[in-house]
Amino acid sequence: MPESADIAIVGGGPVGSALALALRDSGLRIVLLEARAAGTGDARPLALSYGSRLILERLGVWAALAPTATPIRTIHVSQRGGFGRVSLAAAEAGFPELGYVVDYGSLAQALAQAAAATTLQCRTGARVSAWHGGDPARVDYEWSGEPHTLDAALVAVADGGAADNAPGIESVDYHQCAVTAHVVSEHPHNNIAYERFTPQGPLALLPDGDAWALVWTTTPERAAQLCAADPATFLLELRGEFGGRAGAFTEVTGRASYPLRRRRASPAADRIVLIGNAAQTLHPVAGQGFNLGLRDVWELGEHIMLRRGAALGSRAWLDGYLARRKVDRRGGIGFTHALVQLFSNDLLPLRLARGTGLALLGCLPPLKNFLIRRMTFGARG
């Protein structure tokens, strides 16, 4: 016989664990299913907005992350081979910081540990094979070598990999890869993050401890070459692409490469809701992906608590949640996609237009503050 729950959460990564924490005082029976064993690490750099920090504080996990999170107080934006640049400063916007750099593994571990400490049922090593909409919805999974079935009024899918075969997915291949690494430079970062646009894609250097977290977008062929190159060659290539603001680069560790695509999923079925990377996958330019997913979590938690009298997971209930998220999701997806299309080329008219736009943005503080608020709190900020 199938088990039953009010809410089943598929995926115990940062987004799924954050939802479990958001609902810890709801009084609902919640089961979280995560395929990976506890403690699995991932050192990829992740940029958190100041708005995400506020959410993590409310979830009670920021104190565990703060000691290793590196503040971003200024963002410097420029384009390679063209004029125009702009500097976005936290002090100008009235924020203590614009954001923070953490590694994905530390964030995932802090959220998973906090979720496991609640009264919720968190099942690691539970591999979901399928879910089905209906009344109730149903999740099939394998746990401890045995097949299980779980019925729920609402299934929240927070695992991007598990949602790959969900119906209604729109996908765009950028034909780019992101090379990530940690690099050390001659000059200190002074809590400045750099976003430098090149013809092959954006290059971001983010302050990370005493060094930098690098996210270098380029073609798949060049990404493979950069990952295979000896450290000295890699660092010279980086200096040539980024310029001399950080001085000479002296050390690189932890190189990896990831293909990039944009993915957006339509509602999967009745009583099924997709959040985080299961709902949308963004290009890393401007670092909006996880921040958008965390706002999915917060809005869904509020919707559950505010509409407790309604039929949880019903079509009307889901439509209400999707309406809450529509503007922010479309804005975040559209903004990052437009940046990629506008900046990932070397056509002279566009290069001149980009430079003019960056120069004008630097001269208009109200417009800069508007952009900062949207990047911090989303389209509804």
Secondary structure in CASP SS format (residue, H / E / C, confidence):
PFRMAT SS
TARGET T0000
AUTHOR 0000-0000-0000
METHOD secondary structure of the structure
MODEL  1
M C 1.00
P C 1.00
E E 1.00
S E 1.00
A E 1.00
D E 1.00
I E 1.00
A E 1.00
I E 1.00
V E 1.00
G C 1.00
G C 1.00
G C 1.00
P H 1.00
V H 1.00
G H 1.00
S H 1.00
A H 1.00
L H 1.00
A H 1.00
L H 1.00
A H 1.00
L C 1.00
R C 1.00
D C 1.00
S C 1.00
G C 1.00
L C 1.00
R C 1.00
I E 1.00
V E 1.00
L E 1.00
L E 1.00
E E 1.00
A C 1.00
R C 1.00
A C 1.00
A C 1.00
G C 1.00
T C 1.00
G C 1.00
D C 1.00
A C 1.00
R C 1.00
P E 1.00
L E 1.00
A E 1.00
L E 1.00
S E 1.00
Y H 1.00
G H 1.00
S H 1.00
R H 1.00
L H 1.00
I H 1.00
L H 1.00
E H 1.00
R H 1.00
L H 1.00
G C 1.00
V C 1.00
W H 1.00
A H 1.00
A H 1.00
L H 1.00
A H 1.00
P H 1.00
T H 1.00
A C 1.00
T E 1.00
P E 1.00
I E 1.00
R C 1.00
T E 1.00
I E 1.00
H E 1.00
V E 1.00
S E 1.00
Q E 1.00
R C 1.00
G C 1.00
G C 1.00
F C 1.00
G C 1.00
R E 1.00
V E 1.00
S E 1.00
L E 1.00
A E 1.00
A H 1.00
A H 1.00
E H 1.00
A H 1.00
G C 1.00
F C 1.00
P C 1.00
E C 1.00
L C 1.00
G E 1.00
Y E 1.00
V E 1.00
V E 1.00
D E 1.00
Y H 1.00
G H 1.00
S H 1.00
L H 1.00
A H 1.00
Q H 1.00
A H 1.00
L H 1.00
A H 1.00
Q H 1.00
A H 1.00
A H 1.00
A H 1.00
A C 1.00
T C 1.00
T C 1.00
L C 1.00
Q E 1.00
C E 1.00
R E 1.00
T E 1.00
G C 1.00
A C 1.00
R E 1.00
V E 1.00
S E 1.00
A E 1.00
W E 1.00
H E 1.00
G C 1.00
G C 1.00
D C 1.00
P C 1.00
A E 1.00
R E 1.00
V E 1.00
D E 1.00
Y E 1.00
E E 1.00
W E 1.00
S C 1.00
G C 1.00
E E 1.00
P E 1.00
H E 1.00
T E 1.00
L E 1.00
D E 1.00
A E 1.00
A E 1.00
L E 1.00
V E 1.00
A E 1.00
V E 1.00
A C 1.00
D C 1.00
G C 1.00
G C 1.00
A C 1.00
A C 1.00
D C 1.00
N C 1.00
A C 1.00
P C 1.00
G C 1.00
I E 1.00
E E 1.00
S E 1.00
V E 1.00
D E 1.00
Y E 1.00
H E 1.00
Q E 1.00
C E 1.00
A E 1.00
V E 1.00
T E 1.00
A E 1.00
H E 1.00
V E 1.00
V E 1.00
S E 1.00
E C 1.00
H C 1.00
P C 1.00
H C 1.00
N C 1.00
N C 1.00
I E 1.00
A E 1.00
Y E 1.00
E E 1.00
R E 1.00
F E 1.00
T E 1.00
P C 1.00
Q C 1.00
G E 1.00
P E 1.00
L E 1.00
A E 1.00
L E 1.00
L E 1.00
P E 1.00
D E 1.00
G C 1.00
D C 1.00
A E 1.00
W E 1.00
A E 1.00
L E 1.00
V E 1.00
W E 1.00
T E 1.00
T E 1.00
T C 1.00
P H 1.00
E H 1.00
R H 1.00
A H 1.00
A H 1.00
Q H 1.00
L H 1.00
C H 1.00
A H 1.00
A C 1.00
D C 1.00
P H 1.00
A H 1.00
T H 1.00
F H 1.00
L H 1.00
L H 1.00
E H 1.00
L H 1.00
R H 1.00
G H 1.00
E H 1.00
F H 1.00
G C 1.00
G C 1.00
R C 1.00
A C 1.00
G C 1.00
A C 1.00
F E 1.00
T E 1.00
E E 1.00
V E 1.00
T E 1.00
G E 1.00
R E 1.00
A E 1.00
S E 1.00
Y E 1.00
P E 1.00
L E 1.00
R E 1.00
R E 1.00
R E 1.00
R E 1.00
A E 1.00
S C 1.00
P C 1.00
A C 1.00
A C 1.00
D C 1.00
R C 1.00
I E 1.00
V E 1.00
L E 1.00
I C 1.00
G H 1.00
N H 1.00
A H 1.00
A C 1.00
Q E 1.00
T E 1.00
L C 1.00
H C 1.00
P C 1.00
V H 1.00
A H 1.00
G H 1.00
Q C 1.00
G H 1.00
F H 1.00
N H 1.00
L H 1.00
G H 1.00
L H 1.00
R H 1.00
D H 1.00
V H 1.00
W H 1.00
E H 1.00
L H 1.00
G H 1.00
E H 1.00
H H 1.00
I H 1.00
M H 1.00
L H 1.00
R C 1.00
R C 1.00
G C 1.00
A C 1.00
A C 1.00
L C 1.00
G C 1.00
S C 1.00
R H 1.00
A H 1.00
W H 1.00
L H 1.00
D H 1.00
G H 1.00
Y H 1.00
L H 1.00
A H 1.00
R H 1.00
R H 1.00
K H 1.00
V H 1.00
D H 1.00
R H 1.00
R H 1.00
G H 1.00
G H 1.00
I H 1.00
G H 1.00
F H 1.00
T H 1.00
H H 1.00
A H 1.00
L H 1.00
V H 1.00
Q H 1.00
L H 1.00
F H 1.00
S C 1.00
N C 1.00
D C 1.00
L C 1.00
L H 1.00
P H 1.00
L H 1.00
R H 1.00
L H 1.00
A H 1.00
R H 1.00
G H 1.00
T H 1.00
G H 1.00
L H 1.00
A H 1.00
L H 1.00
L H 1.00
G H 1.00
C C 1.00
L C 1.00
P H 1.00
P H 1.00
L H 1.00
K H 1.00
N H 1.00
F H 1.00
L H 1.00
I H 1.00
R H 1.00
R H 1.00
M H 1.00
T H 1.00
F H 1.00
G C 1.00
A C 1.00
R C 1.00
G C 1.00
END
